[in-house]
Amino acid sequence: MNITRVALGLALCLVSGVITSAQPQQAAASQPGAGERISKVGAVKSINGKTLVLKADSGPDITVTFTEDARLLRLAPGQTNLKSAEAISLSQVQVGDRILVRGTPGGAPDSLTGLSAVIMKRTDVAQRQQQDLEDWQRRGAGGIVKAIDTGAGTIVLAVTPTSNVTVKTSTETKFLRYAPDSVRFADAQKSALDQIKIGDQLRARGTRSADGHELAAEEVISGTFRNIAGTITSIDSAAGTITVKDLLGKKPVTIKLSSESQMRKLPPQLAQRIAFFLKSPEAVQASVAARGASGPAGGRGGFAAGHAPDFQQIINRLPAVTLGDLEKEEAVMIVSTPGTGGSEVTAITLLSGVEPILTASPNAGNAAALLNGWNLSAPAGDAGPQ
């Protein structure tokens, strides 16, 4: 899921209406079929002279050939007004840059005659992604929706099995919701408070109260996902799937691991400490507060004194693993798409090395809930607030 990708797309769409007015009037009048002008957004795949191939965000690749008087503008991160945008030449556009092109249909299928374009440089995109990631981690809270008061505009999140955060929304809060069949944030749609349900996973970004128990939300992303906790019974490397004996659903489930699935493994010592937290969270927090020091993750996002541990940030720091690193009979916890009927589900996140956690928790659902919001807490990646 990619929060930055959606934000960039929205920014480009905001200025798309301005592009036409920025064109010289004679150019607009001289173009045949002016009513057929279309827009395409995506990433530059290749460039050859005045022609580039656009990997569109939706649909097939588009071949764009620019006219001699085409107007190209560079949009800086966060900028949505073309008045201060920098005019650039096509020679300054690079593979990987994000671009919105406006023009008329070309002479061949999936082609476009480019009249204007707004570009975000790849380096600017990377900078924006990192800034967004850090901001969602710094000012965000993620969890399972425990209660909703649509009248008051509040949502109670269970951020750990023992602590809650109340998210306060307003008329200014922006809502997005994951598509039911997609793990990509780029596929998220505009939403509203009344579309959020108890049991959903949700991530909010905004201003936290001094005690950390409330958050005034500027942005909210939610979705219905499935928690799976159990042991791997089989691995199909060719198909990119694993089968897990699910302790929650009480039956085997086939899980697809895609290139967008985030996979991590807990070191044994950290798994034991988290298991101890599940057995006696009050004792752990009292001990950490008395020491006045950080716990297993160290520093911000760990078992910081006086605060409940932020498991999403702890997990997000762990090294990645691959399908080849998994083994039969290994315990895993997974957040996946909901799935329908007997069909396989797609993993959004997978955490291995969790046997001590599942053993410690009398309720596998509480253990699996440690992953709540993880896919939403890493909005700079296609798979996950982001």
C-alpha positions as a printed NumPy array, in Angstrom:
array([[  0.   ,   0.   ,   0.   ],
       [  1.484,   3.351,  -0.778],
       [  0.146,   6.424,   0.995],
       [  2.641,   8.68 ,  -0.776],
       [  1.664,   7.332,  -4.183],
       [ -1.974,   8.199,  -3.522],
       [ -1.007,  11.611,  -2.158],
       [  1.062,  12.325,  -5.258],
       [ -1.737,  11.198,  -7.517],
       [ -4.181,  13.462,  -5.711],
       [ -1.759,  16.372,  -5.937],
       [ -1.317,  15.829,  -9.649],
       [ -5.081,  15.558, -10.139],
       [ -5.601,  18.784,  -8.212],
       [ -3.491,  20.643, -10.715],
       [ -4.747,  18.849, -13.815],
       [ -7.526,  21.365, -14.234],
       [ -5.015,  24.174, -14.136],
       [ -2.914,  22.667, -16.897],
       [ -5.461,  23.387, -19.598],
       [ -5.741,  27.032, -18.604],
       [ -1.947,  27.246, -18.53 ],
       [ -1.776,  26.223, -22.219],
       [ -1.494,  28.982, -24.815],
       [ -4.975,  29.626, -26.152],
       [ -3.921,  29.265, -29.766],
       [ -2.533,  25.788, -29.079],
       [ -5.83 ,  24.698, -27.56 ],
       [ -7.789,  26.091, -30.451],
       [ -5.575,  24.555, -33.115],
       [ -5.717,  21.011, -31.791],
       [ -8.253,  18.822, -33.606],
       [-10.719,  16.958, -31.384],
       [-10.118,  19.261, -28.406],
       [-13.096,  17.714, -26.665],
       [-11.282,  14.376, -26.649],
       [ -8.436,  15.517, -24.434],
       [ -7.527,  12.943, -21.835],
       [ -5.226,  12.685, -18.824],
       [ -2.972,   9.846, -17.71 ],
       [ -1.001,   9.497, -14.48 ],
       [  1.876,   7.117, -13.847],
       [  5.643,   6.64 , -13.805],
       [  8.061,   7.155, -16.676],
       [  9.169,   3.75 , -17.948],
       [ 11.454,   4.805, -20.809],
       [ 12.364,   7.901, -22.869],
       [ 13.518,   8.243, -26.466],
       [ 13.743,  11.764, -27.85 ],
       [ 10.33 ,  13.391, -27.622],
       [  8.61 ,  10.087, -26.885],
       [  8.248,   8.368, -23.535],
       [  6.479,   5.257, -22.311],
       [  4.242,   5.859, -19.308],
       [  3.563,   3.004, -16.9  ],
       [  0.048,   4.132, -16.038],
       [ -1.385,   3.702, -12.554],
       [ -4.33 ,   1.946, -14.219],
       [ -4.632,   0.313, -17.603],
       [ -1.921,  -0.518, -20.15 ],
       [  1.337,   1.324, -20.741],
       [  0.896,   4.511, -22.777],
       [  3.282,   5.794, -25.474],
       [  3.366,   9.599, -25.287],
       [  4.832,  11.754, -28.052],
       [  5.095,  15.418, -27.095],
       [  4.449,  18.28 , -29.485],
       [  7.104,  20.943, -30.077],
       [  5.242,  23.481, -27.93 ],
       [  4.27 ,  21.058, -25.144],
       [  4.459,  22.673, -21.706],
       [  6.249,  20.662, -18.995],
       [  6.227,  21.773, -15.366],
       [  8.033,  20.332, -12.363],
       [  5.905,  20.146,  -9.234],
       [  7.782,  20.231,  -5.914],
       [  6.754,  17.903,  -3.041],
       [  3.582,  19.195,  -1.39 ],
       [  3.01 ,  21.802,  -4.09 ],
       [ -0.468,  21.868,  -5.698],
       [ -0.404,  25.241,  -7.482],
       [  1.24 ,  25.572, -10.871],
       [  1.898,  29.306, -10.501],
       [  5.251,  28.672,  -8.873],
       [  6.033,  25.411, -10.683],
       [  9.316,  25.28 , -12.603],
       [  9.217,  24.935, -16.392],
       [ 11.513,  22.128, -17.559],
       [ 12.458,  20.44 , -20.815],
       [ 11.83 ,  16.82 , -21.723],
       [ 15.576,  16.179, -21.495],
       [ 15.307,  16.787, -17.736],
       [ 12.697,  14.048, -17.272],
       [ 14.094,  10.707, -16.069],
       [ 12.921,   7.125, -15.797],
       [ 11.032,   6.688, -12.537],
       [  9.678,  10.244, -12.398],
       [  5.964,  10.57 , -11.626],
       [  4.031,  12.388, -14.347],
       [  0.546,  13.544, -15.286],
       [  0.148,  13.96 , -19.045],
       [ -2.687,  15.708, -20.844],
       [ -3.195,  15.404, -24.57 ],
       [ -5.19 ,  13.879, -27.396],
       [ -5.4  ,  10.247, -28.544],
       [ -2.493,   9.274, -30.806],
       [ -2.617,   7.481, -34.119],
       [ -1.872,   4.061, -32.618],
       [ -3.608,   2.13 , -29.825],
       [ -2.509,   3.091, -26.293],
       [ -0.773,   6.215, -27.557],
       [ -1.151,   9.871, -26.731],
       [ -0.05 ,  13.149, -28.258],
       [  1.239,  15.075, -25.246],
       [  0.271,  18.734, -24.999],
       [  1.31 ,  19.321, -21.388],
       [  2.657,  17.465, -18.396],
       [  3.264,  17.924, -14.686],
       [  6.252,  16.037, -13.318],
       [  7.377,  15.031,  -9.849],
       [ 11.021,  13.984,  -9.893],
       [ 11.901,  10.544,  -8.595],
       [ 14.191,  12.061,  -5.968],
       [ 11.372,  14.338,  -4.798],
       [  9.048,  11.335,  -4.583],
       [ 11.57 ,   9.411,  -2.46 ],
       [ 12.017,  12.402,  -0.164],
       [  8.256,  12.78 ,   0.204],
       [  7.874,   9.062,   0.92 ],
       [ 10.44 ,   9.202,   3.704],
       [  8.878,  12.311,   5.2  ],
       [  5.421,  10.725,   5.11 ],
       [  6.684,   7.511,   6.688],
       [  8.382,   9.362,   9.515],
       [  5.34 ,  11.561,  10.102],
       [  2.896,   8.644,  10.22 ],
       [  5.175,   6.867,  12.686],
       [  5.719,   9.987,  14.784],
       [  2.142,  11.291,  14.836],
       [  0.179,   8.136,  14.082],
       [ -1.662,   5.456,  16.024],
       [ -2.882,   2.145,  14.662],
       [ -5.083,  -0.574,  16.015],
       [ -8.283,  -2.582,  15.917],
       [-11.523,  -0.578,  16.01 ],
       [-13.144,  -1.345,  19.339],
       [-15.987,   1.223,  19.442],
       [-17.427,   3.963,  17.209],
       [-19.545,   6.98 ,  18.127],
       [-20.593,   8.57 ,  14.842],
       [-22.441,  11.351,  16.659],
       [-19.366,  12.423,  18.586],
       [-17.042,  11.547,  15.688],
       [-14.846,   9.315,  17.858],
       [-13.26 ,   5.904,  17.341],
       [-11.751,   3.791,  20.121],
       [ -8.719,   1.789,  18.98 ],
       [ -7.224,  -1.192,  20.77 ],
       [ -3.544,  -0.494,  20.054],
       [ -2.319,  -3.385,  22.209],
       [ -4.249,  -6.1  ,  24.07 ],
       [ -4.226,  -3.818,  27.132],
       [ -4.323,  -0.198,  25.92 ],
       [ -6.673,   1.991,  23.854],
       [ -6.446,   5.295,  21.999],
       [ -9.491,   7.452,  21.246],
       [ -9.359,   8.96 ,  17.753],
       [-11.302,  12.215,  17.446],
       [-12.426,  13.134,  13.926],
       [-13.882,  16.36 ,  12.553],
       [-15.298,  17.752,   9.338],
       [-11.693,  18.409,   8.27 ],
       [-10.563,  14.793,   8.727],
       [ -9.755,  12.965,   5.482],
       [-10.92 ,   9.336,   5.295],
       [ -9.614,   6.573,   3.013],
       [-10.555,   2.898,   2.927],
       [ -8.82 ,  -0.134,   1.471],
       [-10.515,  -1.976,  -1.383],
       [-11.775,  -5.406,  -0.233],
       [ -9.748,  -7.286,  -2.849],
       [ -6.509,  -5.302,  -2.717],
       [ -3.584,  -4.924,  -0.303],
       [ -2.297,  -1.819,  -2.102],
       [ -2.787,   1.605,  -0.584],
       [ -2.832,   3.008,  -4.106],
       [ -6.197,   1.27 ,  -4.558],
       [ -7.721,   2.885,  -1.448],
       [-10.821,   4.972,  -2.018],
       [-12.28 ,   8.075,  -0.392],
       [-14.398,   7.066,   2.562],
       [-16.32 ,   8.396,   5.539],
       [-16.687,   7.724,   9.245],
       [-19.904,   5.744,   8.781],
       [-18.084,   3.179,   6.604],
       [-15.786,   2.138,   9.45 ],
       [-16.856,  -0.984,  11.359],
       [-15.974,  -2.516,  14.713],
       [-13.177,  -5.023,  14.143],
       [-11.633,  -3.041,  11.273],
       [ -7.967,  -2.153,  11.301],
       [ -7.343,   1.567,  11.298],
       [ -4.437,   3.98 ,  11.277],
       [ -4.841,   7.672,  12.061],
       [ -2.413,  10.586,  11.837],
       [ -2.772,  13.79 ,  13.782],
       [ -2.046,  15.496,  17.094],
       [ -1.666,  13.287,  20.182],
       [ -2.718,  14.432,  23.626],
       [ -0.066,  14.814,  26.314],
       [ -0.946,  11.456,  27.885],
       [ -1.114,   9.723,  24.499],
       [ -4.668,   8.442,  25.039],
       [ -6.337,  10.703,  22.453],
       [ -5.521,  11.702,  18.888],
       [ -7.119,  14.551,  16.898],
       [ -7.087,  12.993,  13.435],
       [ -6.138,  14.792,  10.257],
       [ -6.188,  11.595,   8.174],
       [ -7.677,   8.142,   8.722],
       [ -7.165,   4.969,   6.681],
       [ -9.195,   1.862,   7.509],
       [ -9.974,  -1.555,   6.128],
       [-11.387,  -4.96 ,   6.899],
       [ -8.59 ,  -7.483,   7.202],
       [ -8.126, -10.954,   8.576],
       [ -5.831, -12.039,  11.4  ],
       [ -4.335, -15.518,  11.077],
       [ -2.201, -17.229,  13.719],
       [ -0.931, -20.797,  13.564],
       [  1.704, -23.162,  12.177],
       [  2.807, -23.703,   8.587],
       [  1.714, -27.138,   7.3  ],
       [  3.016, -26.825,   3.733],
       [  5.004, -24.489,   1.471],
       [  4.594, -24.21 ,  -2.312],
       [  7.516, -22.133,  -3.53 ],
       [  6.463, -22.374,  -7.187],
       [  2.989, -20.99 ,  -6.457],
       [  4.257, -18.559,  -3.826],
       [  1.844, -19.882,  -1.208],
       [  1.877, -21.411,   2.247],
       [ -0.831, -23.347,   4.078],
       [ -1.353, -22.515,   7.741],
       [ -3.326, -24.423,  10.363],
       [ -5.181, -21.38 ,  11.665],
       [ -5.788, -21.304,  15.42 ],
       [ -8.368, -18.554,  14.978],
       [-10.466, -19.987,  12.138],
       [ -9.92 , -23.59 ,  13.315],
       [ -9.153, -24.785,   9.784],
       [ -6.331, -24.71 ,   7.225],
       [ -5.99 , -21.59 ,   5.081],
       [ -3.898, -21.054,   1.942],
       [ -2.019, -17.77 ,   1.924],
       [ -0.542, -16.108,  -1.152],
       [  2.734, -14.254,  -0.585],
       [  3.159, -11.524,  -3.202],
       [  5.979,  -9.09 ,  -3.891],
       [  4.008,  -6.57 ,  -1.834],
       [  3.704,  -8.793,   1.253],
       [  5.87 ,  -7.563,   4.132],
       [  7.596, -10.427,   5.937],
       [  9.577, -10.15 ,   9.174],
       [ 11.021, -12.536,  11.763],
       [ 11.203, -11.939,  15.505],
       [ 14.545, -12.698,  17.177],
       [ 14.053, -15.289,  19.973],
       [ 14.903, -12.843,  22.776],
       [ 12.401, -10.248,  21.545],
       [  9.723, -12.925,  21.064],
       [ 10.227, -14.021,  24.677],
       [  9.924, -10.446,  25.952],
       [  6.73 ,  -9.829,  24.004],
       [  5.38 , -13.153,  25.318],
       [  6.139, -11.972,  28.842],
       [  4.255,  -8.763,  28.13 ],
       [  1.196, -10.763,  27.03 ],
       [  1.335, -12.84 ,  30.212],
       [  1.71 ,  -9.859,  32.537],
       [  1.532,  -6.46 ,  30.773],
       [  1.046,  -4.535,  34.012],
       [  4.184,  -6.038,  35.527],
       [  6.229,  -5.254,  32.406],
       [  5.099,  -1.63 ,  32.255],
       [  5.685,  -1.136,  35.969],
       [  9.179,  -2.595,  35.638],
       [ 10.042,  -0.456,  32.609],
       [  8.704,   2.685,  34.285],
       [ 10.755,   1.948,  37.403],
       [ 13.916,   1.501,  35.338],
       [ 13.211,   4.6  ,  33.265],
       [ 14.753,   2.878,  30.256],
       [ 13.696,   1.461,  26.932],
       [ 12.978,  -2.198,  26.385],
       [ 13.621,  -4.743,  23.675],
       [ 13.287,  -2.475,  20.678],
       [ 15.258,   0.326,  22.257],
       [ 14.387,   3.989,  21.951],
       [ 11.215,   5.382,  20.431],
       [  8.588,   2.79 ,  19.608],
       [  9.861,   0.223,  22.126],
       [  8.807,  -0.429,  25.716],
       [  9.357,   3.227,  26.599],
       [  8.912,   4.238,  30.215],
       [  5.379,   5.233,  31.092],
       [  3.879,   4.179,  27.747],
       [  2.424,   1.012,  26.243],
       [  4.814,  -0.541,  23.727],
       [  4.166,   0.302,  20.091],
       [  4.453,  -3.165,  18.574],
       [  3.948,  -1.848,  15.05 ],
       [  7.114,   0.245,  15.235],
       [  9.014,  -2.598,  16.908],
       [  8.043,  -5.012,  14.131],
       [  8.688,  -2.503,  11.36 ],
       [ 12.369,  -2.301,  12.396],
       [ 12.93 ,  -6.045,  12.042],
       [ 14.895,  -7.437,   9.079],
       [ 12.886,  -8.754,   6.14 ],
       [ 12.644, -12.457,   5.301],
       [ 11.546, -14.304,   2.16 ],
       [  9.396, -17.315,   1.383],
       [ 12.58 , -19.391,   1.202],
       [ 13.329, -18.547,   4.838],
       [ 10.084, -20.098,   6.114],
       [  9.894, -23.697,   7.352],
       [  7.167, -26.271,   7.905],
       [  5.782, -26.394,  11.47 ],
       [  6.991, -22.82 ,  12.037],
       [  4.594, -20.564,  13.943],
       [  3.449, -17.423,  12.123],
       [  1.067, -14.509,  12.595],
       [ -0.422, -12.925,   9.487],
       [ -2.587,  -9.992,   8.451],
       [ -4.282, -10.736,   5.121],
       [ -7.076,  -9.696,   2.814],
       [-10.467, -10.976,   4.032],
       [-10.845, -13.583,   1.3  ],
       [-14.157, -15.011,   0.139],
       [-15.439, -18.518,   0.712],
       [-12.759, -21.147,   0.247],
       [-10.455, -18.989,  -1.877],
       [ -6.913, -18.204,  -0.798],
       [ -6.079, -14.932,   0.9  ],
       [ -3.15 , -12.615,   0.185],
       [ -0.751, -11.774,   3.007],
       [ -0.238,  -8.116,   3.753],
       [  2.174,  -8.819,   6.595],
       [  3.676, -12.021,   7.973],
       [  5.617, -12.384,  11.196],
       [  7.535, -15.573,  11.973],
       [  9.424, -16.622,  15.083],
       [  6.257, -16.139,  17.142],
       [  5.903, -19.516,  18.906],
       [  6.611, -18.044,  22.369],
       [  3.912, -15.414,  21.762],
       [  1.243, -17.902,  20.698],
       [  2.151, -20.145,  23.604],
       [  1.957, -17.262,  26.081],
       [ -1.376, -15.873,  24.95 ],
       [ -4.479, -17.809,  26.026],
       [ -6.299, -16.083,  23.178],
       [ -4.628, -16.375,  19.768],
       [ -6.677, -13.394,  18.633],
       [ -4.963, -11.166,  21.192],
       [ -1.588, -12.35 ,  19.964],
       [ -2.455, -11.832,  16.299],
       [ -3.746,  -8.366,  17.165],
       [ -0.141,  -7.338,  17.837],
       [  0.047,  -6.928,  14.06 ],
       [ -2.934,  -4.583,  13.965],
       [ -2.256,  -1.53 ,  11.924],
       [  1.242,  -2.66 ,  10.928],
       [  0.377,  -2.463,   7.232],
       [ -1.076,   0.982,   7.954],
       [  1.964,   2.213,   9.853],
       [  4.361,   1.978,   6.929],
       [  2.679,   4.097,   4.298],
       [  5.732,   4.588,   2.132],
       [  5.507,   1.097,   0.677],
       [  2.974,  -0.299,  -1.718],
       [  2.001,  -2.832,   0.871],
       [  1.895,  -0.687,   3.659],
       [ -0.601,   3.919,   6.15 ],
       [  0.026,   4.064,   4.678]])
